[in-house]
Amino acid sequence: MHDSKGKKSRIVPMPARVVSDPRKWMESRRLLHEHDLEKGQASVCLPKALERKYPGAVRELKW
């Protein structure tokens, strides 16, 4: 998916030895978020206008 200006690719090459660290971190955050959702405690901070426009966004997970 290319959501950037002009639908250009924003892929940044990374050395293989450092790729696993961000992936491990992202997976740990995803699991924590899912756990928090199950307990009804998950949310994010949004500017007030966006919070009013998208009231369910604080609980959505889009990877």
C-alpha positions in Angstrom: 0.0 0.0 0.0 1.3 3.4 -1.0 -0.3 6.3 0.9 2.4 8.8 0.4 2.3 11.8 -1.9 2.3 10.7 -5.5 1.9 7.1 -4.5 5.6 6.7 -4.3 7.3 3.9 -2.4 8.8 4.9 1.0 10.6 1.7 1.6 13.9 2.1 3.4 16.5 -0.7 3.1 17.8 -2.0 6.4 20.6 -4.4 7.1 19.3 -7.9 8.0 21.0 -7.8 11.4 18.8 -4.9 12.6 15.5 -5.9 11.1 14.5 -8.3 13.9 14.7 -5.7 16.6 11.9 -3.4 15.3 9.9 -6.5 14.4 10.2 -7.9 17.9 9.3 -4.5 19.4 6.2 -4.1 17.1 5.0 -7.6 18.0 5.4 -6.9 21.7 3.4 -3.6 21.3 0.7 -5.4 19.3 0.3 -8.1 21.9 0.2 -5.5 24.7 -2.5 -3.5 22.8 -4.6 -6.7 22.3 -4.3 -7.5 26.0 -5.4 -4.0 26.9 -8.3 -4.1 24.4 -9.5 -7.3 26.1 -9.4 -5.5 29.5 -11.2 -2.4 28.0 -8.2 -0.2 28.8 -6.6 0.4 25.3 -6.7 3.8 23.8 -4.5 6.5 22.2 -4.4 10.2 22.6 -5.9 12.1 19.7 -6.4 15.9 19.1 -9.9 16.9 20.2 -11.2 17.5 16.7 -10.1 14.0 15.5 -11.5 12.5 18.7 -14.9 14.0 17.9 -14.8 13.0 14.2 -13.6 9.4 14.9 -14.9 8.4 18.3 -14.0 4.7 17.9 -10.4 5.4 16.7 -8.9 5.3 20.2 -9.6 1.5 20.3 -8.8 0.5 16.7 -5.7 -1.3 15.7 -4.4 -0.8 12.1 -1.1 -2.5 11.2 
